């Protein structure tokens, strides 16, 4: 028990340091960018998004360097599942999310395409360094495209970006660099603590590192996204709440997974069969859950948010059951597949048909 308690404290302290490190990293990067004269809108699309994904990046690379490819990959997969089901769903519970912007029309289909491509890349049992380079190139192209298109539609995206305090540069270059160094140091130390603690907890509990990465580690590294989107929803900034989820999920795959695969070198980043057969497909399916945003006029209701959060609870239960009530797992999955999923499909289909009918009637009335 003392060993388990010590490892648990390492996990909690690691998550806390990652959260603080991400905050310092964002503030330092923003301050430095403003000193360099980079437009605030560009900072919002790049630096701030990178800051919320920095914990995942540091944890995955730290896991790889410590020989745990499984933890590195499961962290990315689990974070994306957490982002859509908990961050997006939780934000919708706070305030129904309604958005009519290029963020959803452009980025959600891109996220679906990238998630599907990652599934294909991982299906061979590893993500090669060549695949990692391809993901990083896609990130560069997407970032350039993002900046170019955002300048073409500034009126649509101006309010979707986080406020950046210009006064954050009042302490000059030393202040900006100091925040950046502190942030990177905390991220590095926190990542090492979290990986060490998570590996020890997995060993002591007799569960795989994949399960720990998909649950505890991914939830911990996704805390910045959760807090950002919840605060944005409370302020009525629904564009930011959704954009944060989509942008972070893209970065997790393009930057975190791609960068980690490149660091892995010739051997590539090994992917466990259970991730390929179950968890990565679930990641793709949860990404497809973003589609009702299109079907309901860019709106996610509280009911839909509650469904997303409930799905994550079911996902957690499915991860925990093998070690708690082993004989009940098959029955639980049967209930999910035969009852819960069909009900959800019927509800989504009903909403889609209902929305299309309303639009068709509206168009007919308009023509009259």
Buried (B, 14 or more C-beta within 10 A) or exposed (E): EEEEEEBBEBBBBBBBBBBBBBBBBBBBBBBBBBBEEBEBBBBBBBBBBBBBBBBBBBBBBBBBBBEBBBBBBBBBBBBBBBBBBBBBBBBBBBBBBBBEBBBBEBBBEBBBEBBBBBBEBBEEEBBBBEBBBBBBEBBEEBBEEBBEEBEEEEEBBEEBBBEBEEEBBEEEEEBBBBBBEBBBBBBBBBBBBBBBBBBBBBBEEEBBBBBBBBBBBBBBBBBBBBBBBBBBBEEEBBBBBBBBBBBBBBBBBBBBBBBBBBBBEEEBBBBBEBBBEBBBEBBBBBBBBBBBBBBBEBBBBBEBBBBBBBBBEBBBBBBBBBEEEEEEBEEBEEEBEEEBBEEBEEBBEEBBEEBEEEEEEEEEEEEE
